[in-house]
């Protein structure tokens, strides 16, 4: 009878394998001490990745690097401090390319096409001293992304020029350019993100390459609006203008007005600029 039932049972091309939530949670536990990493715009081999991450991240324990699909690597840590160092002390740059560092999550490759998260530091310049409060700074970080850490120097008020906070942000979404508190507007500066579009507010391309907001110029003989893309060329002399400034200059030379070429919501203040150290001159 049982044999006949099995024979008559319809073929299932996709059988469901039963897994309880408790079982799944137990299987995930070993990977909570793992990070998912990927280079932005560069492919590297397992040996190179393992060598560089061991050099930069391993202080006390060991790491196990596993190469995954879509140029991702899974890095498992034996020491919690090494894990925290890798996640929180970035951004990391290897071979002049930024490294996306994400906390491991189940089925991360399934959602990889729509989610690109990275741990990033941002600053709040000229923050009033009365707002150097752990609770307030935590609220700010939560408004920018997923809160991770407040810089210790910020917490003890020793960094008087700006507050510094680490959050996990989604690079496919717009970056928050400002915050408002007690009637004042304070700018947000992002460390290490040097490719922010001032048109759409996203990371990964410049304004003249933005596909979401077209740059329009008044004075077109056809409809009054024409696009004026400006391409950046390698090897331009120092002091040459590119991007938004190049578009603005081109419009001025043509005697026309640029429309929507530099939205007020986003701007160069969003990128932390490296301070140039002056060379010391020897006293005679």
VEXDREN-508459 format. One record per residue: x, y, z of N, C-alpha, C in turn; residue number from 1; residue in three letters. Coordinates in steps of 0.05 Angstrom, whole numbers, plus 5000, padded with zeros to 4 digits. Last residue first. Layout:
BEGIN
n_c1,n_c2,n_c3,ca_c1,ca_c2,ca_c3,c_c1,c_c2,c_c3,nr,rest
X,Y,Z,X,Y,Z,X,Y,Z,NUM,ALA .
...
//
This chain:
BEGIN
n_c1,n_c2,n_c3,ca_c1,ca_c2,ca_c3,c_c1,c_c2,c_c3,nr,rest
6341,6625,5198,6370,6631,5195,6380,6644,5221,284,UNK .
6298,6570,5200,6304,6597,5209,6334,6601,5208,283,UNK .
6268,6535,5147,6289,6536,5167,6295,6565,5174,282,UNK .
6199,6525,5143,6223,6537,5132,6243,6540,5154,281,UNK .
6156,6470,5133,6170,6487,5152,6195,6499,5139,280,UNK .
6102,6469,5089,6129,6461,5095,6142,6481,5113,279,UNK .
6036,6456,5111,6056,6475,5101,6084,6466,5108,278,UNK .
5992,6407,5091,6012,6415,5110,6032,6434,5098,277,UNK .
5926,6412,5074,5953,6412,5063,5972,6423,5084,276,UNK .
5874,6369,5093,5888,6394,5098,5917,6392,5088,275,UNK .
5826,6339,5052,5851,6336,5066,5865,6363,5069,274,UNK .
5757,6347,5063,5781,6355,5047,5806,6351,5064,273,UNK .
5701,6307,5060,5723,6317,5077,5747,6323,5060,272,UNK .
5643,6326,5027,5668,6310,5025,5689,6323,5043,271,UNK .
5602,6361,5030,5596,6334,5039,5621,6317,5039,270,UNK .
5613,6409,5007,5618,6407,5036,5614,6379,5046,269,UNK .
5597,6407,4954,5624,6398,4960,5629,6396,4990,268,UNK .
5526,6387,4960,5548,6404,4951,5575,6393,4961,267,UNK .
5454,6388,4960,5479,6374,4961,5502,6392,4951,266,UNK .
5411,6424,4958,5411,6402,4978,5438,6389,4981,265,UNK .
5414,6458,4916,5424,6468,4941,5425,6446,4962,264,UNK .
5439,6432,4854,5418,6433,4874,5429,6441,4901,263,UNK .
5463,6454,4801,5475,6451,4827,5454,6453,4849,262,UNK .
5432,6459,4755,5459,6446,4753,5472,6442,4779,261,UNK .
5383,6482,4747,5384,6457,4763,5411,6444,4761,260,UNK .
5405,6516,4690,5382,6510,4708,5386,6483,4721,259,UNK .
5448,6567,4669,5445,6539,4676,5422,6536,4695,258,UNK .
5440,6615,4618,5437,6609,4646,5433,6579,4650,257,UNK .
5489,6637,4570,5463,6626,4577,5463,6620,4607,256,UNK .
5538,6650,4545,5519,6671,4551,5491,6662,4558,255,UNK .
5577,6614,4540,5557,6614,4519,5536,6636,4523,254,UNK .
5606,6622,4586,5619,6629,4561,5599,6631,4538,253,UNK .
5569,6601,4623,5575,6630,4624,5588,6639,4598,252,UNK .
5569,6547,4610,5545,6562,4607,5550,6592,4606,251,UNK .
5622,6534,4624,5614,6532,4597,5588,6548,4591,250,UNK .
5621,6542,4679,5638,6559,4663,5629,6558,4634,249,UNK .
5585,6502,4695,5578,6529,4700,5594,6548,4682,248,UNK .
5614,6457,4679,5588,6462,4667,5581,6491,4670,247,UNK .
5659,6462,4712,5663,6463,4684,5636,6469,4669,246,UNK .
5635,6455,4762,5647,6481,4756,5652,6484,4726,245,UNK .
5618,6401,4759,5598,6423,4761,5610,6450,4753,244,UNK .
5674,6377,4723,5649,6372,4736,5630,6395,4736,243,UNK .
5732,6421,4728,5717,6398,4719,5690,6396,4732,242,UNK .
5785,6464,4712,5759,6460,4725,5745,6437,4712,241,UNK .
5855,6462,4729,5834,6462,4710,5808,6456,4724,240,UNK .
5893,6457,4768,5879,6482,4768,5857,6483,4747,239,UNK .
5938,6419,4729,5929,6427,4755,5916,6454,4754,238,UNK .
5914,6392,4667,5933,6408,4683,5921,6416,4709,237,UNK .
5892,6325,4659,5886,6353,4658,5906,6369,4675,236,UNK .
5897,6270,4657,5920,6286,4650,5915,6316,4647,235,UNK .
5833,6251,4632,5858,6245,4647,5880,6263,4638,234,UNK .
5775,6291,4633,5797,6278,4618,5821,6274,4636,233,UNK .
5706,6288,4643,5733,6293,4655,5753,6278,4639,232,UNK .
5657,6318,4603,5672,6295,4610,5699,6303,4622,231,UNK .
5595,6346,4610,5623,6353,4610,5638,6328,4619,230,UNK .
5533,6358,4577,5551,6340,4592,5580,6349,4589,229,UNK .
5483,6392,4574,5510,6401,4569,5529,6383,4586,228,UNK .
5420,6391,4541,5439,6379,4560,5467,6388,4553,227,UNK .
5374,6446,4535,5392,6426,4523,5411,6416,4545,226,UNK .
5315,6480,4527,5332,6465,4546,5349,6445,4531,225,UNK .
5286,6504,4488,5294,6520,4510,5312,6506,4530,224,UNK .
5275,6473,4445,5255,6472,4466,5264,6489,4490,223,UNK .
5310,6495,4402,5288,6477,4398,5267,6479,4420,222,UNK .
5351,6528,4416,5334,6537,4394,5310,6520,4391,221,UNK .
5361,6538,4486,5362,6519,4463,5343,6529,4441,220,UNK .
5360,6569,4531,5369,6581,4506,5371,6562,4483,219,UNK .
5384,6538,4590,5365,6554,4577,5377,6566,4551,218,UNK .
5403,6472,4602,5413,6499,4596,5391,6514,4581,217,UNK .
5406,6420,4649,5392,6434,4628,5403,6463,4625,216,UNK .
5426,6357,4666,5435,6385,4667,5422,6399,4643,215,UNK .
5382,6309,4694,5396,6320,4670,5403,6349,4675,214,UNK .
5387,6263,4743,5380,6291,4739,5396,6302,4715,213,UNK .
5402,6210,4735,5376,6216,4747,5368,6245,4743,212,UNK .
5452,6202,4716,5430,6194,4698,5403,6202,4710,211,UNK .
5511,6240,4719,5487,6231,4733,5465,6225,4713,210,UNK .
5558,6260,4703,5553,6233,4694,5527,6222,4706,209,UNK .
5565,6308,4727,5562,6308,4698,5557,6281,4686,208,UNK .
5572,6292,4781,5547,6305,4773,5543,6304,4743,207,UNK .
5601,6225,4785,5601,6254,4787,5576,6266,4776,206,UNK .
5588,6166,4826,5592,6180,4801,5592,6210,4806,205,UNK .
5586,6146,4878,5594,6128,4856,5597,6141,4829,204,UNK .
5531,6164,4921,5560,6158,4917,5564,6141,4892,203,UNK .
5481,6216,4912,5490,6188,4916,5520,6186,4911,202,UNK .
5458,6264,4900,5466,6259,4928,5476,6231,4933,201,UNK .
5445,6283,4851,5426,6264,4863,5434,6257,4892,200,UNK .
5485,6325,4845,5458,6326,4833,5438,6309,4848,199,UNK .
5533,6314,4865,5519,6336,4878,5492,6342,4864,198,UNK .
5558,6251,4879,5544,6267,4859,5528,6289,4873,197,UNK .
5621,6235,4904,5593,6240,4910,5581,6258,4889,196,UNK .
5673,6210,4914,5659,6209,4889,5629,6212,4894,195,UNK .
5699,6203,4961,5708,6225,4944,5694,6226,4917,194,UNK .
5695,6185,5021,5676,6183,4999,5681,6207,4980,193,UNK .
5729,6197,5065,5736,6176,5046,5718,6172,5022,192,UNK .
5678,6221,5107,5706,6214,5103,5709,6193,5082,191,UNK .
5630,6271,5098,5636,6242,5097,5665,6238,5091,190,UNK .
5598,6319,5136,5621,6314,5119,5627,6284,5121,189,UNK .
5540,6358,5142,5551,6332,5146,5574,6328,5126,188,UNK .
5523,6422,5173,5532,6405,5150,5543,6378,5160,187,UNK .
5467,6444,5208,5495,6435,5209,5501,6417,5186,186,UNK .
5424,6495,5224,5430,6475,5204,5459,6469,5205,185,UNK .
5382,6510,5282,5407,6513,5267,5411,6490,5247,184,UNK .
5338,6498,5313,5336,6521,5294,5361,6526,5278,183,UNK .
5353,6452,5339,5348,6476,5354,5349,6501,5336,182,UNK .
5380,6424,5282,5376,6421,5310,5374,6448,5323,181,UNK .
5386,6387,5223,5375,6411,5235,5370,6405,5264,180,UNK .
5438,6365,5179,5418,6360,5200,5409,6387,5211,179,UNK .
5456,6346,5111,5455,6365,5133,5436,6353,5155,178,UNK .
5458,6304,5073,5478,6326,5071,5479,6344,5096,177,UNK .
5456,6236,5069,5444,6258,5083,5464,6281,5084,176,UNK .
5457,6205,5005,5471,6212,5030,5458,6236,5043,175,UNK .
5410,6161,4976,5421,6187,4978,5435,6191,5005,174,UNK .
5431,6092,4964,5412,6112,4973,5426,6139,4974,173,UNK .
5469,6056,4954,5450,6059,4933,5429,6081,4940,172,UNK .
5500,6052,5000,5510,6068,4978,5491,6072,4955,171,UNK .
5478,6056,5063,5472,6042,5038,5480,6060,5015,170,UNK .
5520,6055,5121,5503,6069,5102,5500,6051,5077,169,UNK .
5533,6053,5188,5531,6036,5164,5511,6049,5145,168,UNK .
5576,6101,5220,5550,6089,5215,5553,6070,5191,167,UNK .
5612,6138,5267,5613,6116,5248,5586,6103,5245,166,UNK .
5629,6206,5277,5611,6184,5282,5613,6163,5260,165,UNK .
5654,6263,5308,5660,6242,5288,5645,6217,5296,164,UNK .
5652,6335,5311,5645,6309,5322,5648,6288,5300,163,UNK .
5705,6385,5308,5682,6370,5296,5677,6344,5312,162,UNK .
5739,6414,5340,5732,6425,5314,5708,6410,5302,161,UNK .
5755,6389,5388,5737,6412,5389,5727,6422,5362,160,UNK .
5763,6333,5415,5764,6341,5386,5745,6365,5383,159,UNK .
5754,6323,5467,5781,6332,5460,5783,6340,5431,158,UNK .
5706,6304,5487,5707,6332,5480,5735,6341,5472,157,UNK .
5700,6251,5492,5712,6264,5515,5718,6294,5509,156,UNK .
5677,6237,5443,5662,6232,5468,5673,6247,5491,155,UNK .
5717,6246,5406,5693,6263,5406,5678,6261,5433,154,UNK .
5751,6206,5419,5761,6233,5422,5737,6253,5421,153,UNK .
5720,6162,5404,5726,6166,5433,5735,6195,5437,152,UNK .
5667,6166,5358,5696,6168,5362,5702,6176,5391,151,UNK .
5615,6120,5364,5623,6148,5366,5653,6149,5372,150,UNK .
5585,6070,5320,5605,6078,5340,5609,6109,5340,149,UNK .
5537,6056,5291,5557,6036,5299,5574,6045,5322,148,UNK .
5471,6062,5265,5491,6071,5284,5510,6049,5292,147,UNK .
5454,6064,5200,5454,6046,5223,5477,6053,5242,146,UNK .
5445,6134,5185,5446,6106,5177,5442,6088,5201,145,UNK .
5427,6184,5203,5444,6183,5179,5444,6154,5168,144,UNK .
5400,6176,5250,5386,6190,5229,5401,6188,5202,143,UNK .
5438,6152,5281,5415,6136,5274,5399,6149,5252,142,UNK .
5472,6196,5289,5481,6173,5274,5458,6156,5265,141,UNK .
5438,6228,5322,5447,6237,5296,5456,6214,5278,140,UNK .
5434,6196,5367,5410,6202,5352,5417,6212,5324,139,UNK .
5487,6198,5384,5476,6172,5377,5450,6176,5360,138,UNK .
5491,6251,5398,5507,6241,5376,5497,6214,5366,137,UNK .
5456,6251,5443,5450,6267,5419,5465,6257,5395,136,UNK .
5483,6217,5478,5456,6210,5470,5448,6226,5444,135,UNK .
5532,6243,5486,5531,6216,5475,5504,6210,5464,134,UNK .
5543,6309,5466,5529,6292,5485,5525,6265,5472,133,UNK .
5557,6362,5448,5576,6340,5450,5566,6321,5472,132,UNK .
5526,6406,5451,5514,6383,5437,5534,6359,5436,131,UNK .
5555,6446,5473,5534,6435,5490,5521,6411,5477,130,UNK .
5589,6461,5432,5600,6444,5453,5578,6432,5470,129,UNK .
5564,6457,5366,5565,6471,5392,5573,6452,5414,128,UNK .
5605,6437,5313,5583,6429,5330,5586,6444,5357,127,UNK .
5639,6445,5269,5629,6468,5285,5605,6461,5302,126,UNK .
5621,6388,5230,5639,6411,5236,5624,6432,5253,125,UNK .
5612,6325,5239,5595,6348,5241,5612,6372,5249,124,UNK .
5630,6270,5196,5637,6291,5215,5615,6312,5216,123,UNK .
5630,6198,5189,5623,6225,5180,5628,6244,5203,122,UNK .
5654,6136,5165,5656,6157,5185,5645,6183,5173,121,UNK .
5621,6074,5148,5634,6100,5140,5633,6119,5164,120,UNK .
5612,6011,5122,5616,6026,5147,5632,6051,5141,119,UNK .
5563,5999,5072,5591,6003,5079,5592,6018,5106,118,UNK .
5523,5962,5025,5527,5976,5050,5556,5978,5058,117,UNK .
5484,5956,4977,5513,5959,4978,5519,5975,5003,116,UNK .
5432,5921,4946,5442,5932,4971,5473,5933,4970,115,UNK .
5418,5897,4899,5404,5921,4906,5415,5934,4931,114,UNK .
5450,5853,4891,5445,5870,4868,5431,5896,4876,113,UNK .
5450,5823,4939,5473,5839,4932,5468,5859,4909,112,UNK .
5413,5788,4958,5405,5816,4957,5428,5835,4948,111,UNK .
5441,5740,4955,5415,5742,4942,5407,5771,4938,110,UNK .
5486,5746,4987,5489,5746,4958,5463,5749,4943,109,UNK .
5466,5739,5038,5475,5766,5030,5478,5768,5000,108,UNK .
5441,5699,5070,5434,5703,5042,5442,5730,5030,107,UNK .
5450,5732,5132,5441,5708,5117,5433,5716,5089,106,UNK .
5506,5776,5137,5477,5771,5141,5470,5747,5124,105,UNK .
5563,5808,5163,5551,5785,5150,5521,5784,5157,104,UNK .
5574,5877,5152,5569,5856,5171,5556,5833,5156,103,UNK .
5620,5899,5102,5593,5895,5112,5592,5874,5134,102,UNK .
5660,5941,5066,5660,5923,5090,5632,5922,5101,101,UNK .
5691,5954,5007,5665,5953,5020,5666,5933,5042,100,UNK .
5748,5990,4998,5739,5963,5005,5711,5966,5019,99,UNK .
5774,6030,4945,5760,6027,4970,5749,5999,4974,98,UNK .
5840,6029,4918,5811,6023,4915,5799,6019,4942,97,UNK .
5895,6032,4921,5880,6055,4912,5851,6050,4906,96,UNK .
5907,5983,4947,5914,5987,4919,5898,6009,4907,95,UNK .
5857,5994,4993,5878,5976,4985,5883,5979,4955,94,UNK .
5827,6025,5046,5835,6028,5019,5859,6010,5013,93,UNK .
5772,6030,5090,5797,6016,5083,5802,6020,5053,92,UNK .
5746,6078,5137,5745,6064,5112,5773,6052,5105,91,UNK .
5753,6033,5193,5757,6040,5165,5748,6069,5161,90,UNK .
5742,6014,5243,5765,6032,5241,5771,6039,5212,89,UNK .
5700,5977,5245,5695,6005,5254,5718,6024,5248,88,UNK .
5714,5927,5223,5688,5939,5217,5687,5969,5223,87,UNK .
5766,5917,5243,5761,5916,5214,5735,5930,5207,86,UNK .
5758,5922,5298,5778,5938,5285,5772,5940,5255,85,UNK .
5722,5880,5308,5713,5908,5312,5732,5927,5298,84,UNK .
5756,5836,5296,5731,5840,5281,5721,5870,5284,83,UNK .
5795,5842,5335,5803,5844,5306,5778,5849,5289,82,UNK .
5763,5833,5380,5776,5859,5376,5785,5863,5347,81,UNK .
5749,5779,5374,5728,5799,5373,5740,5827,5368,80,UNK .
5781,5731,5334,5783,5749,5357,5764,5772,5353,79,UNK .
5773,5702,5289,5775,5687,5314,5776,5705,5338,78,UNK .
5731,5718,5234,5751,5726,5254,5750,5708,5279,77,UNK .
5724,5709,5165,5716,5700,5191,5738,5706,5211,76,UNK .
5702,5739,5108,5725,5739,5127,5715,5732,5154,75,UNK .
5688,5728,5042,5677,5724,5069,5700,5721,5088,74,UNK .
5685,5768,4984,5701,5751,5002,5687,5751,5030,73,UNK .
5660,5775,4917,5658,5779,4946,5677,5760,4960,72,UNK .
5654,5767,4862,5678,5781,4872,5676,5789,4902,71,UNK .
5610,5734,4853,5607,5763,4848,5630,5779,4861,70,UNK .
5620,5683,4905,5612,5692,4879,5611,5723,4878,69,UNK .
5679,5683,4948,5651,5678,4942,5645,5687,4913,68,UNK .
5733,5658,4986,5724,5673,4962,5696,5663,4955,67,UNK .
5748,5669,5053,5735,5650,5034,5726,5667,5010,66,UNK .
5796,5672,5104,5784,5686,5081,5773,5666,5061,65,UNK .
5801,5675,5171,5798,5656,5149,5783,5669,5127,64,UNK .
5848,5702,5218,5825,5705,5200,5825,5682,5180,63,UNK .
5865,5705,5288,5870,5696,5260,5845,5702,5244,62,UNK .
5885,5753,5337,5876,5726,5329,5884,5718,5301,61,UNK .
5909,5804,5341,5911,5785,5362,5905,5756,5353,60,UNK .
5909,5831,5292,5926,5841,5314,5930,5820,5335,59,UNK .
5893,5837,5226,5899,5817,5247,5918,5829,5267,58,UNK .
5888,5878,5187,5867,5872,5206,5875,5855,5230,57,UNK .
5931,5883,5152,5917,5907,5161,5898,5902,5185,56,UNK .
5951,5831,5141,5969,5853,5148,5955,5876,5162,55,UNK .
5905,5805,5126,5920,5796,5149,5938,5817,5159,54,UNK .
5892,5834,5080,5874,5835,5104,5888,5826,5129,53,UNK .
5935,5819,5046,5931,5847,5054,5913,5850,5078,52,UNK .
5929,5762,5042,5954,5775,5051,5950,5803,5061,51,UNK .
5877,5756,5022,5884,5745,5048,5909,5757,5059,50,UNK .
5881,5782,4972,5863,5792,4992,5870,5781,5020,49,UNK .
5919,5749,4946,5925,5777,4950,5907,5788,4973,48,UNK .
5891,5699,4945,5917,5702,4959,5924,5731,4965,47,UNK .
5845,5710,4915,5843,5703,4943,5869,5707,4958,46,UNK .
5852,5769,4871,5851,5740,4878,5850,5735,4908,45,UNK .
5807,5822,4851,5833,5812,4861,5829,5783,4868,44,UNK .
5780,5875,4813,5779,5847,4819,5807,5837,4829,43,UNK .
5748,5937,4827,5773,5922,4822,5769,5893,4830,42,UNK .
5705,5970,4844,5717,5974,4817,5743,5959,4812,41,UNK .
5714,5962,4909,5699,5979,4891,5715,5982,4865,40,UNK .
5719,5896,4936,5732,5920,4925,5712,5936,4908,39,UNK .
5687,5870,4993,5689,5871,4964,5702,5897,4956,38,UNK .
5666,5828,5048,5682,5849,5036,5684,5847,5006,37,UNK .
5633,5812,5106,5632,5809,5077,5647,5833,5064,36,UNK .
5655,5782,5167,5649,5806,5150,5649,5798,5121,35,UNK .
5636,5746,5227,5647,5747,5199,5638,5773,5186,34,UNK .
5611,5729,5272,5638,5741,5275,5652,5742,5247,33,UNK .
5567,5702,5257,5563,5729,5268,5590,5744,5272,32,UNK .
5576,5651,5243,5582,5671,5223,5576,5699,5232,31,UNK .
5560,5617,5284,5589,5619,5278,5596,5641,5259,30,UNK .
5501,5625,5281,5518,5635,5303,5547,5637,5296,29,UNK .
5471,5599,5243,5482,5625,5236,5502,5636,5257,28,UNK .
5453,5552,5266,5473,5550,5244,5486,5577,5237,27,UNK .
5416,5574,5302,5440,5560,5312,5461,5558,5291,26,UNK .
5378,5594,5267,5392,5612,5285,5418,5600,5295,25,UNK .
5359,5545,5245,5373,5565,5228,5389,5584,5245,24,UNK .
5336,5521,5290,5358,5508,5276,5374,5528,5260,23,UNK .
5296,5558,5302,5317,5552,5322,5341,5539,5309,22,UNK .
5265,5554,5256,5278,5580,5262,5301,5575,5282,21,UNK .
5274,5493,5219,5261,5509,5239,5277,5534,5244,20,UNK .
5265,5471,5155,5285,5481,5173,5271,5499,5193,19,UNK .
5248,5424,5105,5240,5437,5130,5264,5445,5147,18,UNK .
5250,5438,5038,5265,5425,5059,5259,5438,5085,17,UNK .
5207,5427,4985,5213,5444,5008,5227,5429,5030,16,UNK .
5224,5411,4917,5215,5403,4944,5224,5422,4965,15,UNK .
5210,5422,4859,5224,5440,4878,5214,5433,4906,14,UNK .
5182,5386,4829,5208,5396,4818,5224,5413,4837,13,UNK .
5151,5330,4849,5155,5358,4858,5182,5368,4848,12,UNK .
5105,5285,4822,5132,5294,4822,5134,5324,4830,11,UNK .
5054,5256,4863,5062,5273,4841,5091,5282,4845,10,UNK .
5049,5188,4880,5055,5215,4889,5065,5232,4866,9,UNK .
5044,5135,4865,5024,5154,4855,5030,5183,4862,8,UNK .
5086,5112,4892,5087,5112,4862,5067,5132,4851,7,UNK .
5071,5119,4944,5096,5132,4935,5096,5134,4904,6,UNK .
5027,5085,4944,5023,5114,4949,5048,5130,4939,5,UNK .
5050,5035,4935,5032,5046,4915,5028,5076,4918,4,UNK .
5079,5029,4981,5094,5031,4956,5076,5042,4934,3,UNK .
5037,5025,5018,5056,5048,5019,5071,5052,4993,2,UNK .
5017,4976,5000,5000,5000,5000,5017,5025,5000,1,UNK .
//
